[in-house]
Amino acid sequence: MKKNKDKRVAVVTGAAQGIGCRVAELLAERGYRLAVNDLRMPDAPIERIRSRGGEVIGYAGDITDESVVEGWVRGVYDSWGRADVLVNNAGISFIAAAENTSRGDYRRVLDVNLVAPFLLAKAFGKRMLAAGHGSIVNVASVAGLVGIADRAAYNASKHGLVGLTRTLAAEWGGRGVRVNAVCPGWVKTEMDVADQASATYTDADITGRIPMARFATKDDIASAIAFLADDKQSGFINGHALTVDGGWVADGSWESLRRRHR
Ligand SMILES: NC(=O)c1ccc[n+]([C@@H]2O[C@H](COP(=O)([O-])OP(=O)(O)OC[C@H]3O[C@@H](n4cnc5c(N)ncnc54)[C@H](O)[C@@H]3O)[C@@H](O)[C@H]2O)c1
């Protein structure tokens, strides 16, 4: 029993599919007990983690609702008694020209991608601060570092999330709670498939712009998140926005120059 109490606990939002699902599984493989959330019960990672002998609890609910967040935090502490890692992964995409983006669309994207991570960081962060340790990893995007056309709401939300990351790192680092962000490039998840179906870009548009000439895998992103989560691996990294993009943000080369180096 004591052994279980000593096992670290990781909390992951938006874990039903995509990056969040893989992050939950990887953290379970690394020995964490998991608490996973999504709009619907995240059955896929729960079944896989349990089938491999891992421990996981699920919580269905919209994390833009503060009462859902509060209920989940209570559920996690009632079940596991602690939370060592919070991964703010849940997010939504929105692609439209700025002049066609309504106030409602803009607000919804900010609510999910920026307000909800704040609510979660606040709710879990208070308890982490009381315990004197914790690690929060926010899943931002390369869209949180540079502008990309037709994504005013999404890019503003991800830039905001990077700013929130740095500010919480400044406020909480001295009390044992580190806060970092990962900034993925393009990953082949349901989000990307839906974006490609509704918008005008192809795989080749993406891979042609990336020095390493491929999409990120879910494992590329999950490994970076697991690294930032773990005090043993990244204990003095705080307030960092880690790009995991095959060099997309770093590369200012023009098209023909980039291709000449393939
Ligand atoms: N896929 C990419 O290319 C890419 C690139 C950069 C950053 N990201 C970011 O990575 C994160 C995960 O993206 P993904 O590609 O796995 O997306 P995805 O759409 O496949 O999965 C996101 C999950 O979040 C959940 N979710 C959405 N709103 C929620 C809410 N209000 N409450 C609870 N859960 C909610 C969804 O139901 C879904 O299961 C997002 O924050 C996204 O912005 C993705």
The ligand as a Tripos MOL2 file, in Angstrom:
@<TRIPOS>MOLECULE
LIG
   44    48     1     0     0
SMALL
NO_CHARGES

@<TRIPOS>ATOM
      1 N1         -1.6260   18.0600  -34.0780 N.am      1 LIG1
      2 C1         -0.7870   19.0390  -34.2710 C.2       1 LIG1
      3 O1         -0.2240   19.2040  -35.3640 O.2       1 LIG1
      4 C2         -0.4610   20.0070  -33.1520 C.ar      1 LIG1
      5 C3          0.5940   20.9160  -33.3580 C.ar      1 LIG1
      6 C4          0.9110   21.8060  -32.3380 C.ar      1 LIG1
      7 C5          0.2100   21.7970  -31.1470 C.ar      1 LIG1
      8 N2         -0.8170   20.9100  -30.9690 N.ar      1 LIG1
      9 C6         -1.5340   20.9610  -29.6990 C.3       1 LIG1
     10 O2         -1.4540   19.6900  -29.0700 O.3       1 LIG1
     11 C7         -2.6010   19.4890  -28.2590 C.3       1 LIG1
     12 C8         -3.2300   18.1590  -28.6180 C.3       1 LIG1
     13 O3         -3.5620   18.1900  -30.0020 O.3       1 LIG1
     14 P1         -3.9720   16.9010  -30.8590 P.3       1 LIG1
     15 O4         -3.4040   17.0990  -32.1990 O.co2     1 LIG1
     16 O5         -3.7110   15.6750  -30.1100 O.co2     1 LIG1
     17 O6         -5.5390   17.2110  -30.9710 O.3       1 LIG1
     18 P2         -6.7990   16.2420  -30.9840 P.3       1 LIG1
     19 O7         -7.9320   17.0710  -31.4860 O.co2     1 LIG1
     20 O8         -6.4850   14.9730  -31.6610 O.co2     1 LIG1
     21 O9         -7.0170   15.9480  -29.4180 O.3       1 LIG1
     22 C9         -7.3750   16.9960  -28.5310 C.3       1 LIG1
     23 C10        -8.2420   16.4060  -27.4390 C.3       1 LIG1
     24 O10        -8.6200   17.4940  -26.5520 O.3       1 LIG1
     25 C11        -9.9750   17.2830  -26.1990 C.3       1 LIG1
     26 N3        -10.6230   18.5320  -25.7990 N.ar      1 LIG1
     27 C12       -10.9040   19.5910  -26.5910 C.ar      1 LIG1
     28 N4        -11.5610   20.5160  -25.8870 N.ar      1 LIG1
     29 C13       -11.6900   20.0400  -24.6270 C.ar      1 LIG1
     30 C14       -12.2960   20.5430  -23.4560 C.ar      1 LIG1
     31 N5        -12.9030   21.7360  -23.4320 N.pl3     1 LIG1
     32 N6        -12.2720   19.7910  -22.3280 N.ar      1 LIG1
     33 C15       -11.6620   18.5750  -22.3390 C.ar      1 LIG1
     34 N7        -11.0630   18.0500  -23.4260 N.ar      1 LIG1
     35 C16       -11.0910   18.7750  -24.5630 C.ar      1 LIG1
     36 C17       -10.6260   16.7170  -27.4690 C.3       1 LIG1
     37 O11       -11.8680   16.0760  -27.1890 O.3       1 LIG1
     38 C18        -9.5370   15.7850  -27.9810 C.3       1 LIG1
     39 O12        -9.6830   14.4590  -27.4970 O.3       1 LIG1
     40 C19        -3.5210   20.6840  -28.5090 C.3       1 LIG1
     41 O13        -3.3520   21.6300  -27.4750 O.3       1 LIG1
     42 C20        -3.0130   21.2460  -29.8280 C.3       1 LIG1
     43 O14        -3.2930   22.6070  -29.9780 O.3       1 LIG1
     44 C21        -1.1610   20.0100  -31.9470 C.ar      1 LIG1
@<TRIPOS>BOND
     1     1     2 1
     2     2     3 2
     3     2     4 1
     4     4     5 ar
     5     4    44 ar
     6     5     6 ar
     7     6     7 ar
     8     7     8 ar
     9     8     9 1
    10     8    44 ar
    11     9    10 1
    12     9    42 1
    13    10    11 1
    14    11    12 1
    15    11    40 1
    16    12    13 1
    17    13    14 1
    18    14    15 2
    19    14    16 1
    20    14    17 1
    21    17    18 1
    22    18    19 2
    23    18    20 1
    24    18    21 1
    25    21    22 1
    26    22    23 1
    27    23    24 1
    28    23    38 1
    29    24    25 1
    30    25    26 1
    31    25    36 1
    32    26    27 ar
    33    26    35 ar
    34    27    28 ar
    35    28    29 ar
    36    29    30 ar
    37    29    35 ar
    38    30    31 1
    39    30    32 ar
    40    32    33 ar
    41    33    34 ar
    42    34    35 ar
    43    36    37 1
    44    36    38 1
    45    38    39 1
    46    40    41 1
    47    40    42 1
    48    42    43 1
@<TRIPOS>SUBSTRUCTURE
     1 LIG1         1 GROUP 0 **** ****
